[in-house]
């Protein structure tokens, strides 16, 4: 599977702000000792300050459709949730380094005049505009509702998601001056 445009756009954004990161290959699932597999995360975002974030990028359009436009789509799969939870445990070693250091980044491809963030905060990549919003795994877990038994998906109700999602530049404390 080829890396998608949302992940590419997010990586370009991280490069643009000078935030160190390591990409993770998505082609194969991680094999565990018990014979099961685990969904890979998208990247590990690091800083000189010692804070490392396990990031799963969720690409969505804003609005989400043409016949019935929906804004603020933030659904994730059960596989996304269990993957980040398990990766925290695997990468923690002693259980502390990555505790509460997993993050969903919702990369919205802004298609119309409405945007989830101020227009001056949008990131342009390949003639498209993206808004990046971050929600820590622990906070997403507190707020998420199970929405589909068929697809095993969860989402945070729109109004609450608007309250808890943080623009990535604020989350990573980027204001034009790198803070490491």
C-alpha positions as CSV (number, residue, x, y, z in Angstrom):
1,X,0.0,0.0,0.0
2,X,1.3,3.4,-0.9
3,X,1.4,6.1,1.7
4,X,-1.6,8.4,1.3
5,X,-1.8,12.1,0.5
6,X,-2.9,12.9,4.1
7,X,0.2,11.3,5.6
8,X,2.4,13.0,3.0
9,X,0.9,16.4,3.7
10,X,1.4,15.9,7.5
11,X,5.0,14.9,7.0
12,X,5.6,17.9,4.8
13,X,4.0,20.1,7.5
14,X,6.3,18.6,10.1
15,X,9.3,19.3,7.9
16,X,8.1,22.9,7.3
17,X,8.0,23.6,11.1
18,X,11.3,21.7,11.7
19,X,9.7,19.1,13.9
20,X,11.8,15.8,13.9
21,X,9.8,12.7,13.1
22,X,10.3,9.1,11.9
23,X,7.8,7.6,9.4
24,X,6.6,4.1,9.9
25,X,5.8,1.8,6.9
26,X,2.2,0.8,6.7
27,X,2.5,-2.0,4.1
28,X,2.7,-4.7,6.7
29,X,1.2,-5.2,10.0
30,X,3.5,-5.9,13.0
31,X,3.6,-9.6,14.0
32,X,3.3,-10.2,17.7
33,X,4.6,-13.2,19.5
34,X,1.1,-14.6,20.1
35,X,0.6,-15.0,16.4
36,X,-1.7,-11.9,16.0
37,X,-0.8,-8.8,14.1
38,X,-1.0,-5.1,15.0
39,X,-1.8,-2.1,12.9
40,X,1.2,0.2,12.5
41,X,1.2,3.8,13.5
42,X,2.1,6.4,10.9
43,X,5.0,8.3,12.5
44,X,6.8,8.9,15.7
45,X,7.1,12.6,16.2
46,X,10.1,13.5,18.4
47,X,11.6,16.6,20.0
48,X,14.9,17.5,21.6
49,X,12.9,18.0,24.9
50,X,12.4,14.2,25.1
51,X,8.7,14.1,24.4
52,X,7.9,11.5,21.7
53,X,4.4,11.1,20.2
54,X,3.1,7.9,18.5
55,X,0.9,9.4,15.7
56,X,-1.9,7.9,13.7
57,X,-3.0,10.2,10.8
58,X,-6.7,10.0,9.9
59,X,-7.4,11.6,6.5
60,X,-10.8,13.1,6.0
61,X,-12.4,15.6,3.6
62,X,-14.0,18.8,4.9
63,X,-16.9,18.7,4.1
64,X,-17.1,14.9,3.8
65,X,-19.4,14.5,0.9
66,X,-21.2,16.2,-2.0
67,X,-24.7,14.9,-1.8
68,X,-25.0,15.2,2.0
69,X,-22.0,17.3,3.1
70,X,-20.9,16.4,6.6
71,X,-18.3,18.4,8.5
72,X,-16.0,17.3,11.3
73,X,-15.9,13.6,10.5
74,X,-13.7,12.0,13.1
75,X,-14.5,8.3,13.0
76,X,-11.8,5.7,13.7
77,X,-11.8,2.0,13.7
78,X,-11.4,-0.4,16.6
79,X,-8.1,-1.4,15.0
80,X,-6.9,2.2,15.2
81,X,-7.7,2.3,18.9
82,X,-6.2,-1.0,19.8
83,X,-3.2,-0.4,17.7
84,X,-2.2,2.8,19.5
85,X,-2.9,1.4,22.9
86,X,-0.7,-1.7,22.2
87,X,2.1,0.5,20.6
88,X,2.2,2.6,23.8
89,X,2.9,-0.6,25.7
90,X,5.4,-2.0,23.3
91,X,7.4,1.2,23.0
92,X,7.3,2.1,26.7
93,X,9.6,-0.6,27.9
94,X,9.2,0.4,31.6
95,X,5.7,1.7,30.9
96,X,6.4,5.4,31.3
97,X,8.0,6.9,28.2
98,X,5.0,6.6,26.0
99,X,2.2,6.6,28.5
100,X,-0.4,8.9,27.2
101,X,1.8,9.9,24.3
102,X,-0.4,8.5,21.5
103,X,-2.2,11.0,19.3
104,X,-4.7,10.9,16.5
105,X,-4.0,13.7,13.9
106,X,-7.1,14.4,11.8
107,X,-5.8,15.7,8.5
108,X,-8.7,17.5,6.8
109,X,-8.5,18.2,3.1
110,X,-10.4,21.5,2.9
111,X,-12.6,21.4,-0.2
112,X,-14.8,24.5,0.3
113,X,-15.0,27.9,1.9
114,X,-15.5,26.5,5.4
115,X,-12.5,25.3,7.4
116,X,-12.0,23.7,10.8
117,X,-9.2,26.2,11.5
118,X,-8.5,29.8,10.5
119,X,-7.5,30.1,6.9
120,X,-4.0,31.5,7.7
121,X,-3.3,28.3,9.6
122,X,-4.0,26.0,6.7
123,X,-1.1,24.1,5.2
124,X,-0.8,24.0,1.4
125,X,0.5,20.8,-0.2
126,X,0.3,19.9,-3.9
127,X,-2.3,22.6,-4.6
128,X,-4.6,21.5,-1.8
129,X,-5.2,22.9,1.7
130,X,-5.0,20.9,4.8
131,X,-6.1,21.5,8.4
132,X,-4.4,19.3,11.0
133,X,-6.1,18.8,14.4
134,X,-4.8,16.6,17.2
135,X,-6.6,14.6,19.8
136,X,-4.6,12.6,22.4
137,X,-5.7,8.9,22.5
138,X,-6.6,9.1,26.1
139,X,-9.0,12.0,25.5
140,X,-10.5,10.4,22.4
141,X,-11.1,7.2,24.4
142,X,-13.0,9.2,27.1
143,X,-15.3,10.9,24.6
144,X,-15.8,8.3,21.8
145,X,-19.1,6.6,21.1
146,X,-19.4,3.2,19.3
147,X,-21.2,4.0,16.0
148,X,-21.1,0.9,13.9
149,X,-21.1,-2.8,14.8
150,X,-20.6,-3.7,11.1
151,X,-17.5,-1.5,10.6
152,X,-16.3,-1.5,14.2
153,X,-16.0,2.3,14.3
154,X,-16.1,5.0,16.9
155,X,-16.5,8.7,16.8
156,X,-16.6,11.7,19.1
157,X,-19.9,13.7,18.8
158,X,-19.3,16.7,16.6
159,X,-19.8,19.4,19.2
160,X,-17.5,17.7,21.7
161,X,-14.9,17.0,19.0
162,X,-14.9,20.7,18.2
163,X,-14.1,21.4,21.8
164,X,-11.3,18.8,22.3
165,X,-9.5,18.9,18.9
166,X,-6.5,21.1,19.0
167,X,-4.8,22.6,15.9
168,X,-1.5,20.8,15.6
169,X,0.6,24.0,15.7
170,X,-0.9,24.7,19.2
171,X,-0.5,21.2,20.3
172,X,3.2,21.1,19.3
173,X,3.7,24.6,20.6
174,X,4.7,26.0,17.3
175,X,4.1,29.8,16.9
176,X,6.7,30.6,14.4
177,X,9.4,30.0,17.0
178,X,10.4,26.4,17.4
179,X,9.9,25.2,21.0
180,X,12.0,22.1,21.8
